[in-house]
C-alpha cells in the first residue's frame, strides 16, 4: 500500500512577517518555518494506517524552496518512510502546486492508494490544492474530514459541515482526503525518530522534472503590505452618575456610526 501525504511549509504563527520592497511576497530570510498544522493531522493519519498495515509505505511530498526542509524532516521524524521535494518559489499558486504534486507522485514510480493532505494552509487559506489535485488525478475526494476508517480498499470518513453536523461517506480507493483538526492527535517526533530522519531518502525534483511550466501559473501575487495600524481606543468616564446617560449615548452612537456593530 502506497500512501502519499502532501504537506506545506508555512511561517510559524508567532513570526512577524515583513513584505519585500517590491511587494511581491514577504521577506523569508529570518522566518521560522513549520509544517502546516492541518498537514500534521494528515501525516498522523498516514502513520496510523501504516501501523495497521506494516507493509505500507508513506511518502511525504512538498512543493517549495530548498533553503529549509523542516516540514519534510519533521514528517520523517514522526515516522514517514521517505520524502520528495519539488523545488520552486514559495509563492506558487494553487493550480501549479497541485500539478507539481501530481507530477511528483507520478515521478516516484509508485501507484498511490491513498493521498492525504491538510484541509488548508494557514498562510494563504486558499483551500484549493486537495480538490484540484484530485481532479487532475481523476480521483474522488472528501475534505474537512474528522473521522477515518479503512476496510480493505474502502474508506469510511466523516466530514464536518456548517451547523456542527457530520456527513458520512464511503469511498473506494484510491482517494484524496483533506484532514481537519480533530481527526486525530498528531504525535511528537522522538529523538530516535529525529536521528533516523537524517538518513531517510529525500528525492528532489525541479518544476520542469514534474511537468510544470510558468504557463501553468494562474495567479501571480503583488501588492503585499501590512494592514494599517489600529487607531487608539477611546475611553469614557462613567463614574459620575450625572453624566452616565450622556456617556452611554455617545458610546452607542460611536458603535453605530464608526464601529458599525449596531
Secondary structure, DSSP 8 states (H G I E B T S, - for coil): -EEEEEE-EEE-TT----B-TTSSSB--TT--EEE-HHHHHHHHHHHHHHHHSTT-EEEEEEEE-TT--HHHHHHHHHT-SEEEEEE--TT--HHHHHHHHHHHHHHTT---SEEEEES--TTT----HHHHHHHHHT-EEEEEEEEEEEETTEEEEEEE-GGG-EEEEEEESSEEEEE-TTS-------HHHHHHHTTS-EEEEETTTTT--GGG-----------------------SGGGHHHHHHHHHHHHHHTS---
